């Protein structure tokens, strides 16, 4: 009889410990899910997901007893999962300013392209909008005789028209650069292509600055000789493209 009672007693072992054990496993699972989600989502999504788990597991309180549900640090409201789209972050003021300036340069490019078309100068002048600014490329034939740095008579009216297009409000920084092909030059006046390209850039810039509406303080020039070609020097056509003067109109975000 005693043996039977003992066996009946063993059949009814207290299993109440299983409840907190299961709760602990559930909480651990929720914790690992939240940690995994936090590694791939931003802070707001993490907070929203945490709040969702807290409400499901503990009826609106934190995981630990007595801990309040998570609040939004900005306005103190409860963070929860909603179907509302996230608000886009405000545009960076600096990026917005750069974009607006780029639009202004595009309009200026349109004015210059219109002038080029009206004067039938497409074969001599080209414009290109780059990250560095608005670039105006002028072929040698429109400005100089071969191997010379003195502006031709027809180049001066062209320089006057371009100078008028360079007047902006507020004024912009402008650089003028001279380029040659790779055929060597060695004369008493121009010992090298460095000298020839620099002299051409200086003379053209000087002609531009005859326009008193332009500020000389914002201008600079340099000569690159044959060292920055835009085409092959193995053909006459390529060499003709490389012999050029470039006028770069800089964005406003470049410090003066």
Secondary structure, 3 states (H helix, E strand, C coil): CHHHHHHHHHCCCCCCHHHHHHHHHHHHHHHHHHHHHHCCCCHHHHHHHHHHHHHHHHCCECCCCCCECCECCCCCCECCCCCCCCCCCCCCHHHHHHHHHHHHHHHHHHHHHHHHHHCCCCCCEEEEEECCEEEEEEEHHHCCCCCCCCCCHHHHHHHHHHHHHCCCCCCCCEEEEEECCCCCCCCCCCCCHHHHHHHHHHHHHHHHCCCCCCCHHHEEEEECCCCCCCCCCCCHHHHHHHCEEEEEEECCCCCC
